[in-house]
Amino acid sequence: MSIRDVYIVDAVRTPIGKFGGALASVRPDDLAAHVVKALVGRSPQLDPARIDDVYFGDANGAGEDNRDVARMAVLLAGLPVSIPGVTVNRLCGSGLEAVIQAARAIAVGDAHIAVAGGVESMSRAPWVMQKPERAFPAGHQQLWSTTLGWRMTNPKMPAEWTVALGEGAELIADRHALTREQQDAFALASHRKAAEAWAKGLYDDEVVPYEGVDLARDECIRESSSMEALARLKPAFREGGSVTAGNSSPLNDGAAALLLVDEEGLRATGREPLARIRTSAVTGIEPQLFGLGPVEAVRTALAKAGRGLGDLSVFELNEAFAAQSLGCLAEWPELDPAVVNPRGGAIAIGHPLGASGARLAGAVAHQLAAKGSGVGLAALCIGVGQGLALVLER
């Protein structure tokens, strides 16, 4: 069996909304439908009925995104009912996992054309409660927020594995001797790069605002921030710690989608691809050190492609925390930091969990197309201890 080349023809995303912000009134299935409809509409030569499958990442799935949000997006977008949809969950890596699974289906000949993406509304994530274990319980049942992090944790898990995500970032800061000032400087640079990219119109080709919502730009970017303002924030996770709300990614709402094709699908769209998908890799690590998950995933994916960190012209690394990102960068000494998140990262742009991986893949593809050639990489750390990476080329 021959392996087919897989191309990214197009990629779109919503502006990323802040928790309780402009997109909080929009259901996640509507967000997903919006980017799917916008994506397909940008390839007018493509008959939508030719889309073989829709893959969507979704990290929560406990609220309005339940019951296979990918299939709901197809139906709500008004696409032919013959198009199926599948929802995948690799927590923060869900959107990138959707891209990888769609690419794999095309590569082995199971599809010619697929849509892949991700969605998350952390604003609308519900509270949940377990069913009583007996018919007439005495006392109160606990409510759990599904917005972020561990809930209903299995007591068989070692306590050191189930620390809060922010405490995991503190552990990485300890391991790499990262100061508060280093983390705040990294966060400030993310905001400034994102603000500059928006001012230059660099996001105009990929961002599709949600109709009826007054949000044309990522909502969490703070171009007026400063080291002095960041220094005033208190540690959020550990007494005397260095991880704050200012050097962590925020809680967000948003969606992203990509159009993936083989050679036959490329002819059906009548378009030139943004980039070609080369390789991917997923790895595991101790859960409390989840933030270092990308380290080996990136090395493995690049080795599969016969490339090294020095070959990269753009690298979109998800900024879950400044400490986590700096910890990874410290373990890639041969990497040029100038190629990392040149248009800002998740600390400024936002991290809507299930959508982030698709956003990163789309961002790499658009940047490679703008450059005209090069090697790009998208990577994320994943809660509970995983890393995921995807290599693109043009």
C-alpha positions as CSV (number, residue, x, y, z in Angstrom):
1,M,0.0,0.0,0.0
2,S,1.4,3.4,-1.0
3,I,1.2,6.3,1.4
4,R,-0.4,9.4,-0.1
5,D,0.8,13.0,0.5
6,V,-1.5,15.0,2.6
7,Y,-1.9,18.8,2.1
8,I,-3.5,21.6,4.2
9,V,-5.5,23.7,1.7
10,D,-6.9,26.2,4.1
11,A,-7.2,26.9,7.8
12,V,-9.5,29.3,9.7
13,R,-10.3,30.1,13.3
14,T,-12.5,32.4,15.4
15,P,-11.1,35.2,17.4
16,I,-10.4,33.7,20.8
17,G,-12.8,34.9,23.5
18,K,-12.0,35.3,27.1
19,F,-13.8,33.4,29.9
20,G,-17.2,35.0,30.3
21,G,-16.4,37.3,27.4
22,A,-17.7,38.1,24.0
23,L,-18.2,34.4,22.9
24,A,-19.6,33.2,26.2
25,S,-23.2,33.4,24.8
26,V,-22.3,31.1,21.9
27,R,-22.8,27.4,22.2
28,P,-19.7,25.3,21.4
29,D,-21.5,23.3,18.7
30,D,-22.4,26.7,17.0
31,L,-18.7,27.8,17.2
32,A,-17.7,24.5,15.6
33,A,-20.4,24.9,12.9
34,H,-19.2,28.5,12.2
35,V,-15.6,27.6,11.4
36,V,-16.7,24.5,9.3
37,K,-19.1,26.6,7.3
38,A,-16.6,29.4,6.8
39,L,-13.8,26.9,5.8
40,V,-15.9,25.1,3.2
41,G,-17.2,28.4,1.8
42,R,-13.7,29.6,1.1
43,S,-13.3,26.8,-1.5
44,P,-16.2,27.5,-3.8
45,Q,-15.0,25.0,-6.4
46,L,-15.3,22.2,-3.9
47,D,-18.6,20.2,-3.8
48,P,-19.2,19.8,-0.1
49,A,-20.7,16.4,-0.7
50,R,-17.1,15.2,-1.5
51,I,-16.0,15.7,2.1
52,D,-15.4,12.2,3.4
53,D,-15.3,12.9,7.1
54,V,-15.1,15.7,9.7
55,Y,-12.8,15.2,12.7
56,F,-13.0,17.6,15.7
57,G,-11.2,17.8,19.0
58,D,-13.0,18.7,22.2
59,A,-11.4,18.4,25.6
60,N,-14.6,18.6,27.7
61,G,-17.7,17.2,26.1
62,A,-19.7,17.5,29.3
63,G,-22.2,20.2,28.2
64,E,-23.6,21.4,24.9
65,D,-20.6,19.8,23.2
66,N,-21.8,16.4,24.1
67,R,-23.1,13.7,21.6
68,D,-20.3,14.1,19.0
69,V,-19.8,17.8,18.4
70,A,-18.2,17.1,15.1
71,R,-21.4,15.6,13.7
72,M,-23.4,18.4,15.2
73,A,-21.1,20.9,13.4
74,V,-21.8,19.3,10.1
75,L,-25.5,19.5,10.5
76,L,-25.6,23.0,12.0
77,A,-23.3,24.2,9.2
78,G,-25.9,23.1,6.6
79,L,-23.5,20.6,5.0
80,P,-25.0,17.5,3.3
81,V,-26.2,15.0,5.9
82,S,-24.1,12.3,4.1
83,I,-21.0,13.8,5.7
84,P,-20.1,12.0,8.9
85,G,-18.2,13.4,11.9
86,V,-16.2,12.1,14.8
87,T,-15.1,13.8,18.0
88,V,-11.7,13.0,19.5
89,N,-10.3,13.8,23.0
90,R,-6.6,14.1,23.8
91,L,-7.3,16.9,26.3
92,C,-5.2,20.0,25.3
93,G,-4.0,18.2,22.2
94,S,-7.5,17.3,20.9
95,G,-7.5,19.7,18.0
96,L,-4.1,18.6,16.8
97,E,-5.1,15.0,17.3
98,A,-8.1,15.6,15.0
99,V,-5.7,17.0,12.3
100,I,-3.4,14.0,12.7
101,Q,-6.2,11.4,12.5
102,A,-7.7,13.1,9.5
103,A,-4.3,13.2,7.8
104,R,-3.8,9.5,8.6
105,A,-7.1,8.6,7.0
106,I,-6.1,10.4,3.8
107,A,-2.6,9.1,3.8
108,V,-3.8,5.4,3.8
109,G,-6.5,6.0,1.2
110,D,-9.6,6.0,3.4
111,A,-10.4,9.5,2.4
112,H,-9.6,12.1,-0.2
113,I,-10.9,15.2,1.6
114,A,-11.5,15.8,5.3
115,V,-12.1,18.7,7.6
116,A,-10.3,18.7,11.0
117,G,-10.4,21.1,13.8
118,G,-11.4,21.7,17.4
119,V,-13.6,23.6,19.7
120,E,-14.0,24.6,23.3
121,S,-16.2,26.9,25.3
122,M,-14.7,27.0,28.7
123,S,-17.3,29.7,29.7
124,R,-20.1,27.3,29.1
125,A,-18.5,24.2,30.6
126,P,-21.2,22.9,33.0
127,W,-21.1,21.8,36.6
128,V,-21.6,18.1,37.1
129,M,-22.6,15.8,39.9
130,Q,-22.2,12.1,40.3
131,K,-25.2,9.9,40.8
132,P,-25.8,8.8,44.4
133,E,-24.3,5.4,45.2
134,R,-27.4,4.5,47.2
135,A,-31.1,5.2,46.8
136,F,-31.5,7.6,49.7
137,P,-28.2,9.4,50.4
138,A,-27.8,11.5,53.5
139,G,-25.9,14.7,53.3
140,H,-24.8,16.6,50.2
141,Q,-23.5,15.6,46.8
142,Q,-20.4,17.4,45.5
143,L,-20.6,19.5,42.4
144,W,-17.6,19.6,40.1
145,S,-16.7,22.3,37.6
146,T,-15.7,20.9,34.2
147,T,-14.0,24.1,33.1
148,L,-10.4,22.9,33.7
149,G,-8.3,20.3,35.5
150,W,-8.9,17.2,37.5
151,R,-12.3,16.2,38.8
152,M,-13.7,13.0,40.3
153,T,-10.1,11.9,40.6
154,N,-9.6,8.1,41.0
155,P,-8.1,7.6,44.5
156,K,-5.9,4.9,43.2
157,M,-3.8,7.6,41.4
158,P,-0.6,8.6,43.3
159,A,-1.1,12.0,44.9
160,E,2.0,13.4,43.1
161,W,0.4,12.7,39.8
162,T,-2.8,14.6,40.5
163,V,-1.5,18.1,41.4
164,A,-3.1,21.1,39.9
165,L,-1.9,22.2,36.5
166,G,-0.4,25.3,37.9
167,E,1.5,23.4,40.6
168,G,2.9,21.3,37.7
169,A,4.2,24.5,36.2
170,E,5.8,25.4,39.5
171,L,7.6,22.0,39.5
172,I,9.0,22.8,36.1
173,A,10.1,26.2,37.3
174,D,11.9,24.5,40.2
175,R,13.5,21.9,37.9
176,H,14.9,24.6,35.5
177,A,15.5,27.3,38.1
178,L,13.2,29.7,36.2
179,T,12.7,33.0,37.9
180,R,9.5,35.0,38.2
181,E,11.1,37.7,36.1
182,Q,11.9,35.2,33.3
183,Q,8.4,34.0,33.2
184,D,6.9,37.5,33.2
185,A,9.2,38.6,30.4
186,F,8.2,35.6,28.3
187,A,4.5,36.5,28.9
188,L,5.0,40.1,28.1
189,A,6.7,39.2,24.8
190,S,3.8,37.0,23.9
191,H,1.4,39.9,24.3
192,R,3.6,42.3,22.4
193,K,4.1,39.9,19.5
194,A,0.4,39.1,19.2
195,A,-0.6,42.8,19.3
196,E,2.0,43.6,16.6
197,A,0.8,40.7,14.4
198,W,-2.8,41.9,14.6
199,A,-1.7,45.5,13.9
200,K,0.1,44.3,10.8
201,G,-2.9,42.3,9.6
202,L,-1.0,39.0,9.8
203,Y,-4.1,37.2,11.1
204,D,-6.5,38.6,8.5
205,D,-6.2,35.5,6.3
206,E,-7.2,33.0,9.0
207,V,-9.6,34.6,11.5
208,V,-13.3,34.5,10.7
209,P,-15.3,36.5,13.3
210,Y,-18.6,35.0,14.6
211,E,-21.5,36.8,13.0
212,G,-23.5,38.9,15.5
213,V,-20.8,39.0,18.1
214,D,-18.7,42.1,18.6
215,L,-15.3,40.4,18.6
216,A,-12.9,41.0,15.7
217,R,-9.6,40.3,17.6
218,D,-8.4,37.8,20.2
219,E,-9.9,39.2,23.4
220,C,-7.1,38.5,26.0
221,I,-4.2,40.4,24.3
222,R,-2.9,43.1,26.6
223,E,-0.5,45.3,24.6
224,S,-0.4,47.8,27.4
225,S,0.9,45.3,29.9
226,S,4.3,45.8,31.5
227,M,6.8,44.0,33.7
228,E,5.7,46.3,36.6
229,A,2.0,45.3,36.1
230,L,2.9,41.6,35.9
231,A,5.1,41.9,39.0
232,R,2.1,43.1,41.1
233,L,0.2,39.8,40.5
234,K,0.2,37.3,43.3
235,P,1.3,33.7,42.9
236,A,-1.8,31.7,41.9
237,F,-1.0,28.1,42.8
238,R,1.7,28.0,45.5
239,E,2.6,30.2,48.5
240,G,5.7,32.1,47.5
241,G,5.6,30.6,44.0
242,S,6.3,32.2,40.6
243,V,3.4,31.1,38.5
244,T,0.7,33.8,38.2
245,A,-2.4,34.5,36.2
246,G,-0.2,36.9,34.2
247,N,2.3,34.3,33.1
248,S,-0.2,31.5,32.5
249,S,-2.6,31.0,29.6
250,P,-6.2,32.2,30.3
251,L,-9.5,30.3,30.1
252,N,-11.0,30.8,26.7
253,D,-13.7,30.1,24.1
254,G,-13.0,29.4,20.4
255,A,-12.9,27.1,17.4
256,A,-10.6,26.3,14.5
257,A,-10.8,24.1,11.3
258,L,-8.5,23.0,8.5
259,L,-9.2,21.5,5.1
260,L,-7.0,18.5,4.4
261,V,-6.7,16.7,1.0
262,D,-4.7,14.3,-1.1
263,E,-3.8,15.0,-4.8
264,E,-7.3,14.1,-6.0
265,G,-8.8,16.3,-3.3
266,L,-6.5,19.1,-4.3
267,R,-7.7,19.0,-7.8
268,A,-11.3,19.1,-6.5
269,T,-10.6,22.3,-4.6
270,G,-8.8,24.0,-7.4
271,R,-6.5,25.6,-4.9
272,E,-2.8,25.6,-4.1
273,P,-2.0,24.1,-0.7
274,L,-0.6,26.1,2.3
275,A,1.6,23.2,3.4
276,R,2.2,19.5,3.4
277,I,1.9,17.3,6.4
278,R,5.0,15.2,7.0
279,T,5.1,13.4,10.4
280,S,3.7,13.4,13.9
281,A,4.5,12.0,17.2
282,V,2.9,11.5,20.6
283,T,4.8,10.7,23.8
284,G,4.0,10.3,27.5
285,I,5.7,11.7,30.7
286,E,5.0,11.7,34.4
287,P,1.6,13.4,34.8
288,Q,2.8,16.2,37.1
289,L,5.5,17.1,34.6
290,F,3.0,17.3,31.7
291,G,4.4,20.6,30.6
292,L,7.6,19.0,29.4
293,G,5.6,16.5,27.3
294,P,6.5,18.2,24.0
295,V,10.2,17.7,24.5
296,E,10.4,14.1,23.3
297,A,7.4,14.4,21.0
298,V,9.1,17.2,19.0
299,R,12.4,15.2,18.8
300,T,10.6,12.1,17.6
301,A,8.4,13.9,15.0
302,L,11.4,15.7,13.6
303,A,13.5,12.5,13.5
304,K,10.8,10.8,11.5
305,A,10.9,13.6,9.0
306,G,14.7,13.5,8.8
307,R,14.9,17.0,10.3
308,G,16.3,18.7,13.3
309,L,15.4,21.7,15.4
310,G,17.8,23.8,13.4
311,D,15.8,23.2,10.3
312,L,12.7,24.9,11.6
313,S,11.6,28.2,10.1
314,V,8.5,28.5,12.3
315,F,7.5,26.6,15.5
316,E,4.1,27.1,17.2
317,L,4.5,25.9,20.8
318,N,1.4,26.1,22.9
319,E,2.0,28.4,25.9
320,A,0.1,26.7,28.6
321,F,2.3,28.4,31.1
322,A,5.5,30.5,30.7
323,A,7.3,28.2,33.0
324,Q,6.2,25.2,30.9
325,S,7.3,26.8,27.6
326,L,10.6,28.0,29.0
327,G,11.2,24.5,30.5
328,C,10.8,23.0,27.0
329,L,13.0,25.6,25.4
330,A,15.7,24.9,27.9
331,E,15.8,21.3,26.7
332,W,16.1,22.3,23.0
333,P,19.4,24.4,23.2
334,E,19.9,24.0,19.4
335,L,16.6,25.7,18.7
336,D,16.6,29.4,17.5
337,P,14.1,31.1,19.9
338,A,13.3,33.6,17.2
339,V,11.2,31.0,15.2
340,V,9.0,30.2,18.2
341,N,5.6,31.8,18.3
342,P,6.6,34.8,16.1
343,R,3.0,36.1,16.1
344,G,2.4,35.6,19.8
345,G,1.3,32.5,21.8
346,A,-1.5,31.2,24.0
347,I,-0.6,33.4,27.0
348,A,-1.8,36.3,24.9
349,I,-4.0,34.7,22.2
350,G,-5.7,32.2,24.5
351,H,-6.0,28.5,25.0
352,P,-9.5,27.1,24.3
353,L,-8.5,23.6,25.1
354,G,-9.9,21.5,22.3
355,A,-9.3,24.1,19.7
356,S,-5.7,25.1,20.4
357,G,-4.0,22.3,18.5
358,A,-5.9,23.0,15.4
359,R,-5.2,26.7,15.8
360,L,-1.5,26.0,16.0
361,A,-1.5,23.7,13.0
362,G,-3.3,26.3,11.0
363,A,-1.0,29.1,12.1
364,V,2.1,27.1,11.0
365,A,0.5,26.3,7.6
366,H,-0.3,30.0,7.0
367,Q,3.1,31.2,8.1
368,L,4.9,28.6,5.8
369,A,2.7,29.8,2.9
370,A,3.6,33.4,3.6
371,K,7.3,32.4,3.6
372,G,7.0,30.4,0.4
373,S,9.0,27.5,1.8
374,G,10.3,26.0,5.0
375,V,9.8,23.5,7.7
376,G,7.2,24.1,10.5
377,L,6.2,22.4,13.6
378,A,3.2,22.6,16.0
379,A,3.4,21.1,19.5
380,L,1.5,21.1,22.8
381,C,1.8,19.8,26.3
382,I,-1.2,17.8,27.5
383,G,-2.6,17.4,31.0
384,V,-2.1,14.0,32.6
385,G,1.4,13.8,31.0
386,Q,1.5,13.7,27.2
387,G,3.1,15.7,24.4
388,L,2.0,15.9,20.8
389,A,3.8,17.3,17.7
390,L,3.2,17.7,14.0
391,V,5.7,18.6,11.3
392,L,4.7,20.5,8.2
393,E,6.7,21.4,5.1
394,R,6.3,23.7,2.1
